[in-house]
């Protein structure tokens, strides 16, 4: 019976996805598109350098290079930007530090002349107007010149004041990892992609599964972050979360189980392993300790259901709750009863904090139930935790990661119609905004079913401009088909016999990945938490002895995690230009200010 349902569901899914791509191709692609092969290569690029090379070829073929070289556009004040560029360049050539200080302090804004307008970054596949890029580069050069000068500022404190005040007026950027009960691993890829491009903000927020990833990112410093992220697929394959998904002896319930997860917000095994990995890694680390260790601001949003509405803050960080343990906050963000009992200590969530002696104690005496953070409905935007975050940390620019591929047609529409004018992109944008507005209205009035609210409505980020990153819809379809294809591989392995099956899994038995088959030693995490060990690497993890079936199951989990991380990393590449334009000056100011604090005048 299950085999018939599985086969029917897969056929319907493939047919629906085929016609979706055909409709997309009909609406977006002109009758003759010479760049169609290049666009297909763009989707299959394996790294950002390859993606950029292909994007340059597409821009050359479409004539976007000429558009970039032409300063004029109604989308921004190109005359103002051109004038400011000439003034900054002249002042620096003349070594006129006082003029540079006056220009930078009087008009250094993130969106000066509308240069951060998203429409300026949808025409070309790579970059934007060269005038904008030259202006931002000149601002960065001027700041570095002033930071290196020793003759203008009367004292080292005067230089610090200039950098501090300029940074304060420019504002800060924040990364929001929102939701993702099924595809939360894409957040890891987004973080990795931003870090590799030098665009990872110091302020990171997370809700539900996003809180898991945010806690992991804000627990390690820059030197440790990339090794930890690269090793995550192997590390999660090694972690035993104590949860087995229901299936019959043939494994034919997999597709049905995935549909049930989407409907019931049940977490897949790889996310349960991530929860256990983060729990072991964090231990009893507090928000303040995590900040001092990583120099990143971790924000976790929670939704307490209590008779005393203001007894527990909804935004947890090193300022609002410095002594609260990060893991208890992560559990609260996930919600009461959302994780299996074997993954956490108990289904009853108690926020824990440390007293002045370092002893753990409950944050509140009452037993509080927590809803998943993505189910929160705020009647007033001022009550949103993101508004509070903007007030606390001067955040006026957000990069939002939505790990929901089924929202890609709505949120990624402007990127889909890149390089095209006319009525279709405008109609798509109007439809997207209107649909989001009506859904939020219904949610506030309580007329939206819980399933629809959880699947389609995301909390609006207040306090500044935002760039929304969503994985492609293909990841949703491929995930289900990937499971089915692997089940067919399992069946083929059984037919081939144990000898041939073991040869097919030879790559999984690589000694570099699983060299020591012993029980996972949680003391290793304790040693790392105390600062005596380097981040957990796959060669250092210790495994329980497993048979061939267990090895194959773990290989599949590692393969799926790698796929999700790569999907998330790929999803940020089209947005690198706009994120750089909005954040490059800010990150340079941060580095110069930090360097000046450590420097002896």
HELIX and SHEET records of a PDB file:
HELIX    1   1 UNK A    2  UNK A   28  1                                  27    
HELIX    2   2 UNK A   36  UNK A   43  1                                   8    
HELIX    3   3 UNK A   48  UNK A   62  1                                  15    
HELIX    4   4 UNK A   64  UNK A   69  1                                   6    
HELIX    5   5 UNK A   78  UNK A   93  1                                  16    
HELIX    6   6 UNK A   97  UNK A  107  1                                  11    
HELIX    7   7 UNK A  112  UNK A  114  5                                   3    
HELIX    8   8 UNK A  118  UNK A  121  5                                   4    
HELIX    9   9 UNK A  130  UNK A  148  1                                  19    
HELIX   10  10 UNK A  156  UNK A  170  1                                  15    
HELIX   11  11 UNK A  186  UNK A  196  1                                  11    
HELIX   12  12 UNK A  209  UNK A  217  1                                   9    
HELIX   13  13 UNK A  222  UNK A  238  1                                  17    
HELIX   14  14 UNK A  254  UNK A  264  1                                  11    
HELIX   15  15 UNK A  269  UNK A  282  1                                  14    
HELIX   16  16 UNK A  287  UNK A  294  1                                   8    
HELIX   17  17 UNK A  326  UNK A  334  1                                   9    
HELIX   18  18 UNK A  373  UNK A  375  5                                   3    
HELIX   19  19 UNK A  381  UNK A  383  5                                   3    
HELIX   20  20 UNK A  385  UNK A  393  1                                   9    
HELIX   21  21 UNK A  405  UNK A  407  5                                   3    
HELIX   22  22 UNK A  408  UNK A  411  1                                   4    
HELIX   23  23 UNK A  413  UNK A  416  1                                   4    
HELIX   24  24 UNK A  423  UNK A  444  1                                  22    
HELIX   25  25 UNK A  450  UNK A  456  1                                   7    
HELIX   26  26 UNK A  474  UNK A  496  1                                  23    
HELIX   27  27 UNK A  498  UNK A  504  1                                   7    
HELIX   28  28 UNK A  506  UNK A  509  5                                   4    
HELIX   29  29 UNK A  522  UNK A  529  1                                   8    
HELIX   30  30 UNK A  548  UNK A  572  1                                  25    
HELIX   31  31 UNK A  573  UNK A  575  5                                   3    
HELIX   32  32 UNK A  576  UNK A  598  1                                  23    
SHEET    1   A 6 UNK A 315  UNK A 316  0                                        
SHEET    2   A 6 UNK A 297  UNK A 301 -1                                        
SHEET    3   A 6 UNK A 203  UNK A 207  1                                        
SHEET    4   A 6 UNK A 172  UNK A 178  1                                        
SHEET    5   A 6 UNK A 395  UNK A 402  1                                        
SHEET    6   A 6 UNK A 465  UNK A 470  1                                        
SHEET    1   B 2 UNK A 303  UNK A 305  0                                        
SHEET    2   B 2 UNK A 369  UNK A 371 -1                                        
SHEET    1   C 2 UNK A 352  UNK A 354  0                                        
SHEET    2   C 2 UNK A 360  UNK A 362 -1                                        
END                                                                             
